[in-house]
Amino acid sequence: MRAGVIKAYILKELTELFRTRLIIMVYLMPSMILLLFGYGIRMEVTHARIVILDYDQSHYSQILTSKFEDSIYFDPTVMKIEESKALHLIKQAKADMILIIPSSFEKRLIHGQKTEIGLFVDAAFPTRATTMESYVQGVIFQASTEVGEGKLPKGMITLNSRNLFNQAMRDENAMVPGLIGLVLLVAPAILSALLIVKEKEKGTIFNFYASPIRKHEFIIAKLTPAFLLHSLNIFILFLWATYLFEVPFRGSFALYWFAGEIYILISLGIGMLISIITRSQIAAVVLTVIVTLLPGFLYSGIILPISAMDHESYIMAHLFPVMYYNHILYDTFLIGEGLDSPTNQLYLGILLLYAFILLMLGTLFLKKELR
């Protein structure tokens, strides 16, 4: 390996990045993605519009209604209309849920009999519908367990729960670490996808064909500037997460940094492979977005936990490196087990294997001849 040749190519690549203003994209794109999605994605549902049809008009039904009025998760409206008209409000997108309290509600409770409450939920968006339904169940459970004068009868079971790792149930704590994994997968890959294919379009790739530089030296020279520039994003995104979004950091910063560096190598390796097999910059960018952005959302655990996936989707999630890196990210930010966790050790080893395989494939597929 000739250090002088590699150094000359690195200086040439850095000059090209500054001349074409790609250096702006290196730092602007990751921060913009994190800020836009960090503020834009919300799993929590607040101020859900719920129409309450109280056919009982009793003391107990009014207590239940008051629980919805005191909650920030609901904007309740008590109406005296027919059920069919209430359902029409959901069709007109004027309500999210319909809660129906039957006429025998209080009577059956006093006699210790089982009673049912009707609930219709707008399930056009299943995740939102499931969240709203769980909120309604929580309000009903809370009301049913209260005791004292003017309250509902005491329940037989009292739930004493405690949230771990994200005690405040903040969306930022759940989304931002996963978004870092998405950003560091997409941004470096797009940059490296342009490194070789742009030389094919301009014709400067013939300099590589005619020069005595070896394939692995060429790849090292191409990826080193992008690797060094994107390494700074590891720290920039960390500052955005901890200071702007106020996400706690409970783990090892060394693990966070080391895993991030390996992950950037993986992302650069993906982009490099795409740059080698494509012949135009547009095709390279489109293919890179498909290969990185879609799996980054679907199989990273941001939207749906990996443990909740079934069969094919569970297998697909384990084929992409973003799942392994995001597990380490959530550990460093929210849990803090570090390398004491065998799972973190395994996933770190898998990331190293991914980086090695991708770089070897890039060296293998790169041809030092005109095809």
N, C-alpha and C positions, 0 to 999 in steps of 0.2 A: 504494500500500500504506500503510495507516494504522497506524502503530506503536502509537498509544494504544489502538486497538480490539484489536489482537493482544495487547498486554500485559494488558488486562483479562481476556480469555479465558484467557490462560496462567495468571494468578493464580487464576481460577475452577477450571481443571483441576487445578492443584496442590492447591488446597484440597479438591477432590473426591477426589483420590488419597489424601490423608492421612485424610480423614474415613471413607472406605470401607475403609481398611487395605490397599489394593492396593499401597501402597508396600512392604509386607512381602514380597509376592510378587515384586516387582521384583528384590530382592536375595537372597531365600531360594531361589527356584526355580532360578536359574542355578547357584548354588553346590551345591545338593542334587543336581542332575543330574550335574554334573561329578564330585562325590565318589562318588556311587552307581555311575555307569558307569565312572569311572576305576579304582575298586577292584574292580568286579564283572566287567568284560570282560577276559578273558585268552585270548590266542591261543596262548601257549606251553603245551605239555603236559608235565607232570612226573608222575613216579611212575605211569606207565602199567603196568598189570598184564599182564605177558607170561609165558606158560607155555612153557617150553622142553622139547621132546621130543628128548632126545639119544639117538638110536639108534646112534651110533657109539661113544660112551664111549671116545674116544681123547684123546691129549694135546692135539691141535689143537682138538678140539671143546670141551675144558675151558677152553682159553685164550679161545675165542670166548665161552663162557658167562660167564667172569670179567669180560669187558668190559661185559656188561650189568649185572653185579652192582656194578661200580664207577661206574655212571652214575646221576645224580640223576633222569634222565628215565624210568627203568624200575624196577619192583619185580618182579624175575624170580623164577619158581618152576620148578625143574627137576623134572619128573615122569616116571615110568615107567608110562605108561598108553597105551591105544590112541588113535589119531588121532580116531576118532569120539567117544570120551568127552571128549577135549580140546575138540573143537568144541562139544560140549554145554555146556561151561563158558561159552563166549561167549553161547550162547542164554540161559543163566541169569544173564547179566550178572555173572559171577564172574571174567571175564578180558576183556582188551581185544584181545589178540593171541596167536596161537599160532605159535611158531617151531619148525620141524621140521628137525633136522640128520640127513641120511641116514646109513645104516650105512657107506657107502663114502667118507665125507667125507675123512678123513685119507689114505687110500690113493690116492685120485684126485689130491689135492693134491701128494703126494710124487712121483707120476709125471707131474706137469705137465698133468693132464687137467682139463677143465672140469667143475665140479661145481655142483649147484643146491641151494639151501636153500629150503624151503617156508615161506611166511608167510601166515597168515590174519589179517585185520584186521577188527575191528568197524567197519563203514562206515555205521552209522546216521546219524552226523554226518560228512559227507564232508570238511569242512575239518580236523576233528580226526583223521580217518583218514589223510589225506594227510600231516599233520604227523608222526604216529607212524611212518608208513612211511618218511619221510625220515630220521627219527632212527635207525631200524633200519639203513637203508642206510649212514648215517654210521658207526655202530658197526662194521659188517662191514668197511667200507672202511678204518677205522682199524686193525682187527685184521689185515687182509690186507697192510698195508704195513709192519708192524713187523718188525724184523730182530734177530738175535742168538740166543743159545742158548735153546732152548725156545720160540722164537717161530715164527710162520708165515713162509713164504718171502717174500722181499722182492718187492714189487710193481714193475711196470715203470714206473708213473707215480706221482709224488709231487705231491699237491695242496698248493700254498702259497697259502692264501686270506687275505683281509683284508676285514673288514666296514667299510663306509663309513657315515658319518652317525649310525649307531646301533651303535657298536662293541660295547657291552655286550649288545645284543639284548634290551633291556628293553621289556616291553609298554607301560609307562607312556610311554616316548618315542614309541611308535608310535600310541597311542590318545589321549592327553590333548590334543595340538594339534587333532586332528580333532574331539574332543568340544567344544572351544571353539567351533568353527564350527557345530556342531549346536546348542549352547546359545544362541548369539547369533542363531540363525535362529528358534528356537522361542519363547523367552521374550518378546522384544519384539513378535513377531507376535501372540501371545496377548493381550498387554496392549492393543495398538492395535486388535485385533479387537473389543474391548469398548467402545471410546471412543464410537463413534457409535451402535451398535446398542442400547446401554443407554439412550440418550436417546430412541430410538424406542419402547422398552418403557415408559419413564416418561412419555412425552409431552412432555418438555422440548425435543424437536427442533423444536417449533413456534416456540420462541424464535429459532431460527436462520432458519426460514422467514420470520418476520415482521420480523426485524432487517435493517438495511441492510448488514450485513457481507458481503463477497464470498466466493465459494467458496474461492479460494486462501488468503485470510486465515483462514478457518475451519479449513482443513486445517493450515496452519502453526501456528495456536494449539493445535490438538488434538495435533499430533505433537511439538511442541517440548518439553513437560515429559517425555514418555516418552523422547525422544531424549537429553535431558540426564541423566535418571536412569539409563538403560541405558548411557550412555557411561562411567559409573563402573565398570560391570561389566567393561569391557575391562581395567582395571587390577586389579580384584579377581581375575578369572580368571587373569591373568598371574601374580599372586602365588601362587595355589593351584598353578599348574603348575610354577613354578620352585622354590618353597620347600617345598611339601608333597610333590609328586610328584617333585621334583628333576629335572625335564626341562631339559636345557641350552638356552640361548638364544644363538645364534651370529650372528643377523642384525641388522637395523636396527630399533630400537624405534620410530622415526618411521614406518617403513613398516607395522609391526604396528599402531600406533595409527590411522594414517590409513585403512588398509584396513578396520579394525574399525569406524570411524565410518561409512564408506560402507556397509558390510554391515548395520549397524543401521538405516540409512535404508531399505535394501532390505527388511529384515524388517518394519519399520514400514509400509512401503508395501504389502506383502502383506496384513498384518492389516487395514490401512485399507480396502483393496478388499473384503475379506471382510465387514468391518463395514458397508460401504455396501450390499452386495447381499443381506445376510441381514436377518431381522426379529426374531430372538430371540438372546439371549446364548448359550444352549446350542448352537444351530445354528452360531453363529459360532465358538465354541471347538472344537467337533467338526470343523468344516471346516478350521480353522486347523491342528489337529493332523495331519489327513490330508495337507494340502498341504505341511507343513513337516517333521514328524517322520519320516514314511516315506521321502520322498526324501532327507532328511538322513542316514539310515542307509544306504539302498541305493545312492545315487549320489554320495556324498561322498568315497569312497576309504578310509573307515575300515575296513570289513570286507573289501572286494575292491578292488585297485588298478584305476583307470580303464583303464589300458592292457591289463588282462586281460579287460575286458568285450567282448562280441561284439555287432555289428550294432545291434539296437534298443536294448539297454541302454546301449551306448556313446553313441548319439545322445541318449537320454534324460538321461544324466549331463551332457551339455553344454547341456541346456536349463535346468538348475537352477543358481542362483548359488553354491550351497554348494561345488560342485566347484572353482570358480575361487578362492574365498576360502580353502578348505583348502589349495590348492597354495601360496598365499602364506604361510599359517600354517606349514606344514611347512618352507618355505624359511627363515623368520625363526627358527624354533626349532632346526632340525637342520642346515641347509645353509649359509645365510648369504650367498647371492649378491646379494640385494637387488634394486635397480633396475638393476644391471648385467645382469640376466637379461632378454632380450627377452620371454620367456614371462611373467615377472612384470609387465612393462610392459603387455603385451597384456591379461592377466587383470585388472589394475587398471582399465584402460580399459573392459573389459566390465562390471565392477562399477559403474562410474560410469554407464554406459549403462542398466544395469538400474534403478538408483535413479531416474534421470531419467524413464524410461518409466513406472515404477510410480506415481510421484508425478503425472505428467501424466494417467495413466489414472484415478487417484483423483479428480483435479479434474474430469475429463470426465464420469465416471459419477455424481458427486454432484449431485443435483438439488435446487434451492432452491425446491421446491414439493411439495405433498402428492400422492402417487401413489394 
